[in-house]
Amino acid sequence: MAGTKQQKPHDTQQAKKATLSGWIGSVLEYYDFFIYATAAALIFPQIFFPQGDPKMALVASLATYGVGYIARPIGALVLGHWGDTRGRKHVLLVCMFLMGISTMAVGLLPTYDQVGMLAPTLLVLLRLVQGFAVAGEISGASSMILEHAPFGRRGYYASFTLQGVQAGQILAAAVFLPLAHFMPEAEFNSWGWRIPFLLSFVVIIVGFVIRRTVDETPAFVQENSEAARPKAPVIQAVQESWKDMLRVMCMALMNVIPVVTSIFGAAYAVQPSYGIGFPKDIYLWIPVLGNCLAILVIPYVGSLSDKIGRKPPLVIGALCSGLLSFGYLYAISIHNIPLAIGMSLLMWGVVYQGYNAVFPSFYPELFPTRTRVSAMAISQNLGTMVTALLPALFAWVAPPGALNIPFTVGAITFGVTVIAALAALSARETYRIPMTDLGNANAVPMGKDEYDRLRSKSFAK
């Protein structure tokens, strides 16, 4: 019986089924999350906030984007607990329903002109629900895929979690593209922006159909059958893994790159107060093209991390993408659309994926099965919560009319990526540690020759 239990995590068919479930779930859930981000930069300043001061309307709109991240640690506490006590499948279904319903409700909100301050108040409340819901998605999906993955291929399989996130961002921008391009601006501002939010009912239906069929992970089932589940996984995670949780918090600051690309970059490029004047429909192609390239790069980098380790691509991706943020913002400042697209493709589509493709395997590998979802969810969401406040900070320190906006925002961005790289360097390497020893700070990685031999068998299945 013991031998059978050990083989289940390496069942390739189960791994593929879990990966498909995690990928599609991430697509749908992050579609919801990023249509809000797109709208917060492009349209919400004009319809949900007073128009007397354009700068304050922009800062307030971007701040509501950050509110969703403030709710994430609370969601991580609750959803992480459920993921470690009730199962990965359970928590992913809960995330899906909460996200879909709250996003659909945003599309039904009245505007500031209709109800005054009640409009931004309701917007903030629904954003809090979104942030709560999304807090368990990445940690739950990553843990589910990781625990099903064949030996020596955890990096490759887990990377599809983030490939789904990128696909969700493409879908979010792609839905806005035809609306922004073909609809008259007055109609788009009046009701056209609501369409992507109302389409979220599809998330609820499709997500439920897919996720209810996936099996629970063998690692979780084994912990459950042995009555080893902690009653308070959050407390146990902090007691046993606080150092690695702190590392993950610092590495999660890498979320500054999508913030610069898709949030502040969009506002800087299209908001009339900045005076750059990128057409909205043209600018929306920048994250679409970058994410299209990322989808191709992510599995390759995930597979590479199974050969050379998690830390090298993560550190290189962090430092180089931080440096490239200067060039990306400069291209926007000189209104050079081809250069802005090129810099986005390099920074976001290629270099940043050194981090983005690896963390779905690296983070959960740092923690044991019994507290994995809680530890990853809490630490990752605390880190991303900090970066979510950056769009409003960027708009404050580099407001319309300020000098050297690319240098100011780029310098902050690069400083944040340096912190993330140092945190990764301080962590132990995990890719050659067996599944049963993950989370043990004293675990000894198997030799490279033995690892390569066992890994080659997983490709033969």
C-alpha positions in Angstrom: 0.0 0.0 0.0 2.8 2.4 0.8 4.4 1.9 -2.6 1.0 2.6 -4.3 0.7 5.9 -2.4 4.1 6.9 -3.5 3.3 6.3 -7.2 0.1 8.3 -7.3 1.7 11.7 -7.4 3.6 10.6 -10.5 0.6 9.5 -12.5 1.0 11.4 -15.7 -2.7 11.3 -16.6 -3.7 12.7 -13.2 -1.1 15.4 -13.6 -2.4 16.5 -17.0 -6.0 16.5 -15.7 -5.0 18.6 -12.6 -2.9 20.9 -14.8 -5.8 21.5 -17.2 -8.1 22.3 -14.3 -5.7 24.7 -12.8 -4.9 26.4 -16.1 -8.5 26.9 -17.2 -9.5 28.0 -13.7 -6.7 30.6 -13.6 -7.7 31.9 -17.1 -11.3 32.5 -16.0 -10.5 33.9 -12.5 -7.8 36.3 -13.7 -10.0 37.4 -16.6 -12.3 38.7 -13.9 -9.5 40.3 -11.9 -7.8 42.0 -14.8 -10.8 43.5 -16.5 -11.1 45.5 -13.3 -7.5 46.5 -13.6 -8.0 47.6 -17.2 -11.1 49.6 -16.4 -9.5 51.2 -13.4 -6.8 52.7 -15.6 -8.9 53.5 -18.7 -12.4 54.4 -17.7 -13.2 54.4 -14.0 -11.6 57.9 -13.3 -14.2 59.4 -15.6 -17.3 57.7 -14.3 -16.9 56.8 -10.7 -15.2 59.8 -9.2 -15.6 63.6 -9.1 -14.2 65.4 -12.1 -13.1 68.6 -10.4 -9.5 67.4 -10.0 -8.3 64.9 -12.7 -5.2 64.0 -10.7 -7.1 63.0 -7.6 -9.7 61.1 -9.7 -6.8 59.1 -11.3 -5.1 58.4 -7.9 -8.5 57.4 -6.4 -9.3 55.0 -9.3 -5.9 53.4 -9.1 -6.2 53.1 -5.3 -9.4 51.1 -5.7 -7.3 48.6 -7.7 -5.0 48.4 -4.7 -7.9 47.8 -2.4 -8.4 44.4 -3.9 -4.9 43.5 -2.8 -5.5 44.8 0.7 -8.2 42.2 1.1 -5.9 39.5 -0.1 -4.2 38.7 3.2 -7.7 38.2 4.8 -8.7 35.9 2.0 -5.4 34.1 2.3 -6.0 33.4 6.0 -9.5 32.0 5.3 -9.0 30.3 2.0 -5.5 28.9 3.0 -7.1 27.3 6.0 -9.8 25.7 3.9 -7.2 24.5 1.3 -5.1 22.8 4.0 -8.1 21.3 6.0 -10.8 20.7 3.4 -8.8 20.2 0.3 -7.3 22.0 -2.7 -10.4 21.3 -4.9 -12.8 22.8 -2.3 -11.0 26.1 -2.0 -10.7 26.5 -5.8 -14.4 26.2 -6.2 -15.1 28.8 -3.5 -12.7 31.2 -5.2 -14.4 30.8 -8.5 -17.9 31.6 -7.2 -16.9 34.6 -5.2 -14.9 36.1 -8.0 -17.5 35.6 -10.7 -20.4 37.0 -8.7 -18.5 40.1 -7.5 -17.2 40.9 -10.9 -20.6 40.6 -12.5 -22.0 43.0 -9.8 -19.4 45.7 -10.8 -21.0 45.7 -14.3 -24.3 46.6 -12.7 -23.1 49.6 -10.6 -24.5 53.1 -11.0 -22.0 55.9 -11.8 -21.0 58.9 -9.7 -23.3 61.2 -11.8 -26.2 58.9 -10.8 -25.7 58.3 -7.1 -22.7 60.4 -6.0 -20.3 58.9 -3.5 -22.3 55.7 -3.2 -20.8 54.7 -6.5 -17.2 54.6 -5.5 -18.2 53.1 -2.1 -19.9 50.1 -3.8 -17.0 49.8 -6.2 -14.6 49.5 -3.2 -16.8 46.9 -1.5 -16.9 44.7 -4.6 -13.2 45.1 -5.1 -12.7 43.8 -1.6 -14.7 40.7 -2.4 -12.6 40.2 -5.6 -9.3 40.5 -3.6 -10.6 38.0 -1.0 -11.5 35.5 -3.7 -8.4 35.7 -5.7 -6.2 35.2 -2.7 -6.6 31.4 -2.8 -6.4 30.9 -6.5 -2.6 30.8 -7.2 -1.7 28.9 -4.0 -4.5 26.4 -4.4 -3.9 25.8 -8.1 -0.1 25.6 -7.8 -0.3 23.2 -4.9 -2.8 21.0 -6.7 -0.7 20.8 -9.8 2.6 20.4 -7.9 1.3 17.5 -5.9 0.1 15.7 -9.0 3.2 16.3 -11.1 5.5 13.6 -12.3 8.9 13.3 -10.6 11.4 15.9 -11.8 8.8 17.9 -13.8 7.2 19.9 -11.1 8.5 23.2 -12.5 7.1 22.4 -16.0 3.7 21.4 -14.8 3.3 24.1 -12.2 4.2 26.8 -14.7 0.9 26.3 -16.4 -0.8 27.9 -13.5 0.8 31.2 -14.5 0.3 30.5 -18.2 -3.4 30.5 -17.4 -3.0 33.8 -15.6 -1.4 35.3 -18.6 -4.1 33.9 -20.9 -6.7 35.5 -18.6 -5.0 38.9 -19.0 -5.1 38.4 -22.8 -8.8 37.7 -22.6 -9.4 40.7 -20.4 -7.7 43.1 -22.8 -9.1 41.4 -25.9 -12.6 41.9 -24.7 -12.0 45.6 -24.3 -10.2 45.9 -27.7 -13.2 45.7 -30.1 -15.4 47.7 -27.7 -12.8 50.6 -27.4 -12.1 50.5 -31.1 -15.6 50.3 -32.6 -17.9 52.0 -30.1 -18.2 55.8 -30.0 -16.4 57.0 -26.8 -19.6 58.4 -25.3 -21.4 55.0 -25.6 -18.3 53.1 -24.4 -18.1 55.4 -21.3 -21.9 55.1 -20.8 -22.5 51.3 -21.1 -20.0 49.6 -23.3 -17.5 49.1 -20.4 -20.1 47.0 -18.5 -20.1 44.2 -21.1 -16.8 42.5 -20.0 -18.0 42.5 -16.4 -21.4 41.0 -17.2 -19.8 38.3 -19.2 -18.4 36.9 -16.0 -21.4 34.7 -15.6 -19.5 32.4 -18.0 -16.8 32.2 -15.4 -19.2 30.7 -12.8 -20.7 28.1 -15.2 -17.5 27.0 -17.0 -15.4 27.1 -13.8 -17.9 24.9 -11.8 -18.2 22.3 -14.6 -14.4 22.0 -14.9 -13.3 22.1 -11.3 -15.9 19.8 -9.8 -14.5 16.9 -11.8 -10.9 17.1 -10.7 -9.6 14.7 -8.1 -8.1 15.7 -4.8 -4.3 15.5 -4.7 -2.7 12.3 -3.4 -0.4 14.2 -1.0 -3.4 15.9 0.7 -5.4 12.6 0.8 -2.4 10.9 2.4 -2.1 13.6 5.1 -5.8 13.4 5.7 -5.9 9.6 6.0 -3.1 9.8 8.6 -4.9 12.4 10.7 -2.0 14.7 10.2 -4.0 17.8 9.3 -3.3 20.7 11.6 -6.3 22.3 13.3 -4.8 25.7 12.7 -2.5 25.5 9.6 -1.9 29.2 9.6 -0.4 29.2 13.1 1.6 26.1 12.3 2.9 27.6 9.1 4.1 30.7 10.9 5.7 28.7 13.7 7.5 26.3 11.4 8.1 28.2 8.2 8.3 31.9 9.0 11.7 32.4 7.4 10.5 31.0 4.1 7.2 32.9 4.3 9.3 36.1 4.7 11.3 35.2 1.6 8.1 34.6 -0.4 6.7 37.9 0.7 9.8 39.7 -0.6 9.9 37.7 -3.8 6.2 38.4 -4.4 7.2 42.1 -4.7 8.0 41.2 -8.3 4.3 42.0 -9.0 5.7 45.5 -9.5 6.4 44.6 -13.1 2.8 43.9 -14.2 1.8 46.9 -12.1 4.2 49.1 -14.2 3.2 47.4 -17.5 -0.6 47.1 -17.2 -1.7 49.7 -14.6 0.6 52.7 -14.3 1.8 52.3 -17.9 -1.7 52.3 -19.2 -2.7 55.4 -17.2 0.6 57.2 -18.2 -0.1 56.4 -21.9 -3.8 57.2 -22.3 -5.0 59.5 -19.5 -5.5 63.0 -21.0 -3.9 64.6 -17.9 -0.5 63.1 -18.7 -0.7 64.4 -22.3 1.0 61.4 -24.0 -2.1 60.7 -26.1 -1.8 57.0 -26.9 -5.2 55.8 -28.3 -6.9 53.5 -25.9 -7.5 50.7 -28.4 -3.8 50.8 -29.6 -2.4 50.8 -26.1 -4.5 47.8 -25.2 -2.5 45.8 -27.7 0.7 46.2 -25.6 -0.2 43.8 -22.8 -2.0 41.5 -25.2 1.1 41.0 -27.3 3.4 40.8 -24.2 1.2 38.1 -22.7 0.9 36.2 -26.0 4.7 35.9 -26.0 4.7 35.0 -22.3 2.4 32.1 -22.9 5.0 30.6 -25.2 7.9 31.4 -22.9 6.5 30.1 -19.6 6.5 26.3 -20.2 10.0 26.5 -21.5 11.3 28.4 -18.5 9.4 26.1 -16.2 11.0 23.1 -17.8 14.4 24.8 -17.7 14.0 25.2 -13.9 13.7 21.4 -13.6 17.2 21.2 -15.2 19.2 24.1 -13.7 17.1 24.9 -10.6 14.5 27.5 -9.6 16.8 30.3 -8.4 18.9 31.2 -11.6 15.9 32.1 -13.8 14.1 33.8 -11.0 17.0 36.1 -10.0 17.9 36.9 -13.6 14.3 37.6 -14.5 13.9 39.9 -11.5 16.9 42.1 -12.0 16.7 42.4 -15.8 13.0 43.1 -15.9 13.5 45.9 -13.3 16.2 47.5 -15.5 14.0 47.2 -18.6 11.2 49.2 -16.9 13.3 52.4 -17.5 13.2 51.8 -21.3 9.6 50.9 -21.3 8.4 54.0 -19.6 10.8 56.1 -21.7 9.3 54.7 -24.9 5.8 55.8 -23.7 7.1 59.3 -22.7 8.4 60.0 -26.2 5.1 58.6 -27.8 7.0 55.9 -29.7 4.4 53.1 -30.1 6.7 50.6 -31.8 9.4 51.0 -29.2 6.9 50.8 -26.3 5.6 47.5 -27.8 9.1 46.2 -28.3 10.1 47.1 -24.7 7.0 45.5 -23.4 7.6 42.3 -25.3 11.2 42.1 -23.9 10.5 43.1 -20.3 7.1 41.5 -19.8 6.9 38.9 -22.4 10.3 37.3 -22.0 12.5 38.5 -19.1 9.9 38.7 -16.4 8.8 35.2 -17.1 12.0 34.0 -15.5 10.3 34.8 -12.3 6.7 34.3 -13.3 7.1 30.8 -14.7 9.1 29.5 -11.7 7.4 30.8 -8.6 4.4 28.5 -8.9 6.7 25.6 -8.2 9.3 27.3 -6.1 6.9 28.8 -3.5 4.9 25.7 -2.6 8.1 23.6 -2.6 9.4 25.6 0.3 6.5 24.4 2.5 5.3 21.0 3.7 2.0 19.5 2.5 0.0 20.1 5.7 0.5 23.9 5.6 1.4 24.5 2.0 -1.7 26.4 0.8 -1.8 28.6 3.9 1.9 29.4 4.0 2.0 30.3 0.3 -1.2 32.2 0.2 -0.5 34.4 3.2 3.1 35.2 2.3 2.5 35.8 -1.4 -0.6 37.9 -0.9 1.1 40.1 1.7 3.9 40.8 -0.8 1.5 41.5 -3.7 -0.6 43.7 -1.4 2.4 46.1 -1.0 2.9 46.3 -4.8 -0.8 47.0 -5.3 -0.4 50.3 -3.6 2.3 51.3 -6.1 0.0 52.6 -8.9 -1.4 55.2 -6.6 2.1 55.9 -5.3 3.5 56.3 -8.8 0.7 58.6 -9.7 1.5 60.7 -6.6 5.3 61.0 -7.0 5.1 61.2 -10.8 1.8 63.1 -11.4 0.9 64.8 -14.7 3.3 67.5 -15.5 6.2 66.1 -13.4 9.7 65.9 -14.8 11.6 62.6 -15.3 8.6 60.4 -14.8 10.3 57.3 -16.5 13.4 57.7 -14.2 11.3 58.2 -11.0 9.0 55.3 -11.5 11.8 53.1 -13.0 14.1 53.7 -10.0 11.4 52.6 -7.6 10.6 49.6 -9.8 14.2 48.5 -10.0 14.7 48.9 -6.2 11.8 46.6 -5.6 13.1 43.9 -8.0 16.5 44.0 -6.2 14.8 43.1 -3.0 13.0 40.2 -4.7 16.2 38.9 -6.2 18.1 39.0 -2.8 15.2 37.1 -1.2 15.5 34.4 -3.8 19.2 34.1 -3.4 18.8 33.5 0.3 16.4 30.6 -0.2 17.4 27.0 -0.5 17.2 25.3 -3.9 14.3 22.9 -4.1 14.1 21.2 -7.5 16.1 18.1 -6.5 14.3 17.5 -3.2 11.7 14.6 -3.2 8.1 15.5 -2.7 8.0 13.8 0.8 10.9 16.1 2.0 9.5 19.4 0.7 9.2 22.0 3.5 12.0 20.4 5.5 14.8 23.1 5.8 17.3 20.3 6.5 16.4 18.1 3.6 19.3 17.0 1.5 18.8 17.2 -2.3 19.4 14.0 -4.2 22.5 13.9 -6.4 22.3 15.3 -9.8 23.0 12.0 -11.6 20.3 10.2 -9.6 17.9 13.0 -10.1 18.5 13.0 -13.9 18.0 9.3 -14.0 14.7 9.3 -12.2 13.5 12.3 -14.1 14.1 10.6 -17.4 11.7 7.9 -16.4 8.9 10.4 -16.0 9.3 11.3 -19.6 9.1 7.7 -20.7 5.6 7.3 -19.1 
